[in-house]
Amino acid sequence: MFKNDFITFTGKKPGVSKKDFIDDNITPYGRELMDNSLELAKKYNHAEVNNYHVLRASLEIIKKYIEELNDNKRTFSENVPFEIWSVITDMTLPDVFKTKPQRDTLLKVINEQIKIFDETLKELPKNKSNNTPVFSKDLINDIYSTYLIDKTDDEDEKTYSDERISDATIFNAALYPYTEKYNKLILPLKESLKSAFLIEYSHLVGTGDCLIDGDIFREEFANWKSKQSNTKLQELETLDNMILDAIKATKNGKIY
C-alpha cells in the first residue's frame, strides 16, 4: 500500500512526488523535525535519512521540552504549538509532562534511549560520496501513509486538504514503520517507555477478586517476553493496540 513514488490528488497537481507533497504540506514543527533528522545524517556522514534519525531527533525535542519545564523556562500546558509530545502521552500517561516526578521518570528513559540510538548511528554505513543525504523511500512512504491513515481515522473528515503533516505524524511514522528492519531499536524504545510507567505508577493489576501484585506479574511477563521472537513481540503489540482501539471506540459510543 502506497508503495508507488508518485501520487495524484483531486484538486492537486497530478504526478507530484510524495516527498514534494510532504514538503508542501508540512507544519513548521514538522519541518524542524525533518531538518534536525537531516542534520543528524550529515553529522554521522550517512547517505540517507531513515527512521533512526527521525526517532533520535524526536527524543532530543522531548528531552529539551522536559528540561525547560523542569528549569521553569516553560509552563506546562496541553495547548503547546508542537504536537510530538502527544505521541509520548499515548505511550505512557496522559499527564506525563504535568508533574516533575513523572517527567524525571520519562527523562531517564529518554536519555538511556538517546545513548543507544547514538551508538547505532555511529555503526551505520558511511556516505561514500559528498552528496547531501536524502530521505529514504521507506521513510517517505511511512510518513505519507501515516498522514493518510490519520486523516481517514476521523469519520467527519472528507478531504485531505484541511490539515497538514505535523511533527507528531512524522514521529508516529518512524515509530510504526511498514518494514521490520528498524525494529532492533524501535521495539525496545516502545517497551521501555511503557514499562517505566507501568512499574512506577501501578501496583496491583487485574479486576474485582482477581487482583495480583503488579511487580510480580510484570517480572514474570518480562521474563516470558524476553524469550519471544521479534515477530511474536510485534503480534503482542498489535493485539495491545487492537484492545486499546476497542476500549476507545466503546468510550465513544461505538460498538465493535
C-alpha positions in Angstrom: 0.0 0.0 0.0 1.3 3.5 -1.0 4.5 2.0 -2.4 4.4 3.9 -5.6 6.6 7.0 -5.6 4.1 9.4 -7.1 0.5 10.3 -6.1 -2.4 12.1 -7.6 -4.9 14.1 -5.6 -8.2 15.6 -6.7 -7.6 19.3 -6.8 -3.8 18.8 -6.6 -1.2 18.9 -9.3 -1.1 15.4 -10.8 2.0 13.3 -10.6 3.5 15.2 -7.6 6.0 13.1 -5.6 5.3 12.1 -2.1 8.4 14.0 -0.9 7.2 17.2 -2.6 3.7 16.7 -1.2 5.2 16.4 2.3 7.3 19.5 1.8 4.3 21.5 0.6 2.0 20.4 3.4 4.2 20.2 6.5 3.9 22.3 9.6 6.8 24.4 10.9 7.4 22.0 13.7 7.2 19.1 11.3 9.8 20.9 9.1 12.0 21.4 12.2 11.9 17.7 12.9 12.8 16.8 9.3 15.6 19.3 9.3 17.0 18.0 12.6 16.9 14.5 11.2 18.8 15.6 8.1 21.5 17.3 10.3 21.9 14.0 12.2 22.5 12.2 8.9 25.1 14.8 7.9 26.8 14.6 11.4 27.3 10.8 11.1 28.1 11.0 7.3 25.1 8.9 6.2 23.8 8.7 2.7 20.1 8.5 3.8 17.9 9.8 6.5 15.9 6.9 7.9 13.6 6.1 10.9 16.5 6.1 13.3 17.5 9.7 12.5 13.9 10.8 13.0 13.5 8.9 16.3 16.8 10.3 17.6 15.8 13.8 16.7 12.3 13.3 18.2 13.9 12.2 21.5 16.0 15.3 21.6 13.0 17.5 21.2 11.2 15.7 24.0 14.3 15.9 26.2 14.6 19.7 25.6 10.9 20.1 26.4 11.2 18.3 29.8 14.3 20.2 30.7 12.6 23.5 30.0 9.7 22.5 32.2 12.0 21.4 35.0 14.0 24.6 34.8 10.8 26.7 34.8 11.7 28.1 31.4 8.4 26.9 30.2 5.0 26.4 31.9 3.1 23.2 31.5 0.1 23.4 29.2 -1.7 21.0 27.0 -2.0 23.7 24.4 1.6 23.7 23.1 2.2 24.6 19.5 4.1 21.4 18.7 2.4 18.0 18.8 5.2 15.5 19.2 4.5 15.3 23.0 1.1 13.7 22.3 2.8 10.6 20.9 4.6 10.2 24.2 1.4 10.6 26.3 -0.3 8.0 24.2 2.5 5.5 25.1 2.9 6.4 28.8 0.4 8.5 30.8 -2.0 11.3 29.7 -0.4 13.7 32.2 3.1 12.5 32.0 4.5 16.0 31.4 2.4 17.6 34.2 4.5 16.8 37.3 8.2 16.7 37.8 8.4 13.1 39.2 6.7 11.8 36.1 8.9 14.0 33.9 12.0 12.7 35.6 11.0 9.1 35.0 10.4 9.9 31.4 13.7 11.8 31.1 15.7 8.9 32.4 14.2 6.6 29.7 14.8 9.3 27.0 18.5 9.7 28.0 19.1 6.0 28.0 17.5 5.6 24.6 19.4 8.6 23.2 22.7 6.8 24.1 21.5 3.6 22.4 20.5 5.5 19.2 23.8 7.4 19.1 25.8 4.1 19.3 23.7 2.6 16.5 24.0 5.7 14.3 27.8 5.5 14.6 27.8 2.0 13.3 25.6 2.6 10.2 27.4 2.6 6.8 29.1 5.9 5.9 28.3 8.0 2.8 30.8 7.2 0.1 30.1 10.4 -1.8 29.9 14.0 -0.8 26.3 14.3 -1.7 23.7 15.7 0.8 21.8 12.9 2.5 18.4 12.1 1.0 15.3 10.9 2.9 14.9 7.2 2.4 11.9 6.0 0.3 10.8 3.8 3.2 10.6 6.8 5.5 8.8 9.0 2.9 6.3 6.1 2.3 5.7 5.7 6.1 5.1 9.5 6.6 2.8 9.7 3.7 0.8 6.6 4.7 0.6 7.7 8.3 -0.8 11.0 7.2 -3.5 9.3 5.1 -4.4 7.0 8.0 -4.6 9.9 10.4 -6.9 11.7 8.0 -9.2 8.7 7.4 -9.4 7.8 11.1 -11.7 10.9 11.5 -15.1 10.0 10.2 -16.1 13.6 9.8 -13.0 14.3 7.6 -13.9 14.1 4.0 -10.8 15.6 2.3 -7.1 15.7 2.8 -6.8 19.4 2.3 -7.5 20.9 5.7 -4.8 19.6 7.9 -1.0 19.5 7.4 1.7 16.9 8.2 2.8 17.6 11.8 5.8 16.6 13.8 3.6 14.0 15.6 2.7 12.4 12.2 6.4 12.1 11.4 7.3 10.7 14.8 4.5 8.2 14.6 5.6 7.2 11.1 9.1 6.5 12.4 7.7 4.6 15.4 5.4 2.4 13.4 7.1 1.6 10.0 5.8 -0.7 7.4 9.2 -2.5 7.3 10.6 -4.6 10.1 14.3 -3.7 9.6 14.2 -0.9 12.1 12.6 -3.0 14.9 16.0 -3.6 16.5 15.7 -0.2 18.3 12.0 0.6 17.9 10.6 -2.3 19.8 12.9 -1.7 22.9 12.2 2.0 22.7 8.4 1.5 22.9 8.8 -1.2 25.5 11.0 0.9 27.8 8.5 3.8 27.7 5.6 1.6 28.5 7.3 -0.5 31.2 8.8 2.5 33.0 5.4 3.9 33.9 3.7 0.5 34.4 6.3 -0.3 37.0 6.4 3.1 38.6 2.7 4.0 38.8 0.8 0.8 39.1 1.0 -1.7 41.9 -1.9 -4.2 41.6 -3.2 -5.4 38.3 -6.5 -7.2 37.4 -10.1 -6.6 38.3 -12.5 -7.5 41.0 -11.4 -10.5 43.0 -8.7 -11.3 40.5 -6.0 -8.9 41.6 -2.3 -9.8 41.8 0.8 -8.0 42.7 1.8 -5.9 39.7 5.5 -6.2 40.3 5.4 -10.0 40.3 3.2 -10.0 37.2 5.5 -7.7 35.3 8.6 -9.5 36.3 7.2 -12.8 35.1 5.7 -11.2 32.0 9.0 -9.5 31.2 10.9 -12.8 31.6 8.4 -14.5 29.2 8.7 -11.7 26.6 12.5 -11.8 26.7 12.3 -15.3 25.3 10.0 -14.4 22.4 10.9 -13.6 18.9 10.6 -10.1 17.3 7.7 -11.5 15.3 5.9 -12.6 18.4 6.5 -9.2 20.1 5.0 -7.5 17.1 2.0 -9.7 17.3 1.6 -8.8 21.0 1.9 -5.1 20.3 -0.7 -5.4 17.5 -3.1 -7.2 20.0 -2.4 -4.4 22.6 -3.3 -1.7 20.1 -6.5 -3.6 19.0 -7.6 -3.8 22.6 -6.9 -0.1 23.2 -8.8 0.8 20.0 -11.8 -1.2 21.1 -11.8 0.4 24.5 -11.5 3.9 22.9 -14.3 3.1 20.5 -16.6 1.8 23.3 -16.0 5.0 25.3 -17.0 7.0 22.2 -20.3 5.0 22.0 -19.3 2.7 19.1 -19.9 -1.0 19.0 -17.3 -3.4 17.7 
